Amino acid sequence: MGTFDSLPGPGLLARLRVCRPGEQLLWAVNRTAYYLDVDGLDAVGEPRKGLLGRGVRAVGRGVGGFTLDFVGAALLGGDDATGSDQPPAPDHLLFGPGPGCLAHQAVPAIPVAPGKRGVVLWALTAHRLVVARARDPEPPARPERSLLGKAVSFGKGVVDFGVDAARIIAGNHHDYGRNTSGQPVPLPEVVVLHEFPRARIASVAPFAREGRPCLRVSFVDGSGVDFLFPDDGLARRAVDLTNGAR
């Protein structure tokens, strides 16, 4: 849930900053960590080496054998997957039959590396799947006001140094992080990093990875993106929105 100092939600940002005139937005979501499930590459995009990687992949997903337990020490090369340096759990995965597939082509444009934390905006419209990123706006400078000016704004010519003076000095506004009461919420600029035209999207359908619900966007070459959700309800809602429900 957002707070008073939050940026506008992904749906509003996508509608106002990503959608072209007349373009229908189906859904938009912020994602914070992704990994690769691409044949020939490991989870962070390096060429796969040795038998260990092949053994791990043989356990799981059906298209290449990926499991969500890969964040442990064996695959990522660490000695301890329980400390503060533990890689973030994924909330979306880019999968495909090999390097250079359609899903993998988006990776160079994404400023967040696989296995790192960073907010990226994904939006599905009637015409394309977009990956974008918001640039946090600088808060507008608030001009300094003199004590007399503050007094005048209260409709008083003489300042009574009591309760009224305290109210004047403190000001009537409230700050909520980047936002100020009574002022429009500044919208960040949104940069489109990569997009997949509708002609390259084969299907959008519910899926499950090891029992975890997700929405799978599949491309025409067999690659795609799995958006993971914490429960079935959210996954079903994403499917409904994909099908045009409101």
C-alpha positions in Angstrom: 0.0 0.0 0.0 1.3 3.5 -0.9 1.9 6.2 1.7 1.7 10.0 1.5 5.3 10.2 0.4 5.0 7.5 -2.3 5.4 8.0 -6.0 2.2 7.4 -8.0 1.4 3.8 -8.6 2.6 1.8 -11.7 -0.8 1.9 -13.3 -1.1 5.7 -13.2 2.5 6.2 -14.3 2.1 3.8 -17.2 -1.2 5.4 -18.3 0.2 8.9 -18.1 3.9 8.4 -19.1 4.0 5.2 -21.2 0.8 4.9 -23.1 0.5 6.6 -26.4 -2.7 8.5 -27.3 -5.6 6.0 -27.5 -3.4 3.1 -26.3 -5.3 0.8 -23.9 -3.4 -0.1 -20.7 -4.2 -3.7 -19.5 -1.9 -3.8 -16.4 1.3 -2.4 -15.0 3.4 -3.6 -12.2 6.7 -2.7 -10.4 9.2 -5.5 -10.2 12.4 -5.3 -8.1 14.5 -8.4 -8.9 14.9 -10.8 -11.8 17.0 -13.7 -12.9 17.6 -15.5 -16.2 16.4 -18.9 -17.1 18.0 -19.1 -20.5 19.6 -22.3 -21.8 23.3 -21.9 -21.9 23.4 -19.1 -19.3 23.4 -19.2 -15.6 20.9 -17.2 -13.4 22.8 -13.9 -13.7 23.6 -14.2 -17.4 27.1 -15.7 -17.5 27.9 -18.6 -19.8 27.1 -21.8 -18.0 30.1 -23.9 -17.0 30.6 -27.4 -15.5 28.2 -30.1 -14.4 26.8 -28.3 -11.4 24.7 -25.9 -13.4 23.3 -28.6 -15.6 22.4 -30.7 -12.5 20.6 -27.8 -10.9 18.6 -27.0 -14.0 17.7 -30.6 -14.4 15.5 -30.4 -11.3 12.8 -28.0 -12.3 10.9 -25.9 -14.8 10.3 -28.1 -17.8 11.8 -25.7 -20.3 15.4 -26.0 -19.3 14.9 -27.3 -15.8 15.1 -24.1 -13.6 14.2 -24.0 -9.9 13.4 -21.1 -7.6 16.0 -22.4 -5.1 18.9 -21.3 -7.3 19.6 -18.4 -5.0 21.6 -20.7 -2.7 25.3 -20.8 -2.4 26.0 -23.5 -4.9 24.6 -21.8 -8.0 25.8 -18.2 -7.2 29.1 -19.3 -5.9 28.8 -18.0 -2.3 29.6 -19.9 0.9 26.6 -18.6 2.8 23.1 -17.9 1.4 21.6 -16.9 4.7 23.5 -13.7 5.5 22.9 -10.0 4.7 24.5 -10.5 1.2 21.9 -13.1 0.2 20.7 -12.5 -3.3 17.2 -11.1 -3.5 14.4 -13.5 -4.2 13.0 -13.0 -7.8 9.6 -11.5 -8.5 10.0 -12.1 -12.3 12.1 -14.3 -14.5 13.2 -14.0 -18.1 13.4 -17.4 -19.8 14.2 -18.7 -23.2 15.8 -21.4 -25.4 19.2 -19.7 -25.7 21.2 -16.5 -25.7 19.8 -13.9 -28.1 16.2 -15.0 -27.7 13.6 -12.2 -27.6 13.4 -12.2 -23.8 17.2 -12.1 -23.5 17.4 -9.2 -25.9 15.8 -6.9 -23.3 18.6 -7.5 -20.7 21.2 -5.0 -22.1 18.6 -2.2 -21.9 17.6 -2.8 -18.3 19.9 -0.8 -15.9 19.4 -3.3 -13.1 21.5 -6.4 -13.5 20.1 -9.9 -12.9 20.3 -10.7 -9.2 20.4 -7.0 -8.1 17.7 -5.0 -6.5 16.1 -2.1 -8.4 12.6 -1.0 -9.4 11.6 -1.6 -13.0 8.1 -0.9 -14.4 6.5 -3.5 -16.7 3.3 -2.6 -18.6 1.2 -4.6 -20.9 -1.0 -2.6 -23.3 -3.2 -3.7 -26.2 -0.2 -3.1 -28.5 3.0 -4.1 -26.6 4.8 -5.2 -23.5 6.9 -2.4 -22.2 9.8 -2.4 -19.7 10.5 1.1 -18.3 12.0 2.9 -15.4 10.8 6.1 -13.5 13.2 8.9 -12.7 12.4 10.3 -9.3 11.5 14.0 -9.7 13.3 16.6 -7.7 11.0 18.2 -5.2 10.1 21.8 -6.2 12.0 24.4 -4.2 9.8 26.2 -1.7 10.5 30.0 -1.6 11.5 31.4 1.7 9.0 33.8 3.2 9.6 36.5 5.7 7.9 36.6 9.0 6.0 39.6 7.9 4.9 37.8 4.7 3.7 34.9 6.8 1.8 37.2 9.0 0.1 38.9 6.1 -0.9 35.5 4.7 -2.8 35.0 7.9 -4.5 38.3 7.4 -2.8 40.1 10.2 -0.7 43.2 10.1 0.8 42.7 13.6 2.3 39.5 14.8 1.2 38.5 18.3 4.1 36.4 19.6 1.9 33.7 21.1 0.1 30.8 19.5 -0.4 32.7 16.2 3.3 33.4 15.9 4.2 29.7 16.4 1.7 28.8 13.7 3.1 31.3 11.3 6.7 30.4 11.8 5.9 26.7 11.5 3.9 27.2 8.4 0.5 25.7 7.4 1.9 23.0 5.1 2.9 19.4 6.0 5.7 17.6 4.3 5.3 13.9 3.3 8.7 13.0 2.0 8.8 14.3 -1.6 5.2 15.5 -1.4 3.6 18.6 0.3 0.0 18.9 1.3 -2.0 21.3 -0.9 0.5 20.9 -3.8 0.2 18.6 -6.9 2.1 15.3 -6.6 5.0 15.6 -9.0 5.0 12.9 -11.6 8.4 11.4 -12.5 9.7 11.1 -16.0 9.4 7.5 -17.2 12.0 6.2 -19.7 11.0 3.3 -21.9 13.9 0.8 -21.9 12.6 -1.9 -24.2 9.4 -3.0 -25.7 8.0 -6.2 -27.3 5.4 -5.4 -30.1 2.1 -7.3 -30.0 3.2 -9.3 -33.1 6.0 -10.9 -31.0 3.7 -11.9 -28.1 2.4 -15.4 -28.6 0.2 -15.6 -25.4 -0.4 -14.3 -22.0 -1.7 -17.0 -19.6 -1.5 -18.2 -16.0 1.3 -20.5 -15.1 3.0 -21.9 -12.0 6.7 -22.4 -11.1 7.0 -25.1 -8.4 3.5 -24.3 -7.3 4.0 -20.6 -7.1 1.4 -18.7 -9.2 2.6 -16.4 -12.0 1.5 -14.8 -15.2 3.5 -16.0 -18.2 4.0 -13.7 -21.2 5.3 -15.9 -24.0 6.9 -14.7 -27.2 6.8 -16.3 -30.6 10.3 -17.8 -30.3 9.5 -19.8 -27.1 11.1 -17.2 -24.7 9.2 -15.0 -22.3 8.7 -13.4 -18.9 7.2 -15.0 -15.8 5.7 -12.5 -13.3 5.6 -14.2 -9.9 2.8 -13.4 -7.5 2.5 -14.2 -3.7 -0.9 -15.7 -4.1 -3.5 -17.1 -6.6 -5.8 -14.1 -6.1 -3.3 -11.6 -7.5 -2.3 -13.9 -10.3 -6.0 -14.4 -11.3 -6.5 -10.6 -11.2 -3.6 -10.2 -13.6 -5.2 -12.7 -15.9 -8.5 -10.9 -15.7 -6.8 -7.6 -16.5 -5.0 -9.2 -19.5 -8.4 -10.2 -20.8 -9.7 -6.7 -20.6 -11.6 -6.9 -17.2 -11.8 -3.8 -15.0 
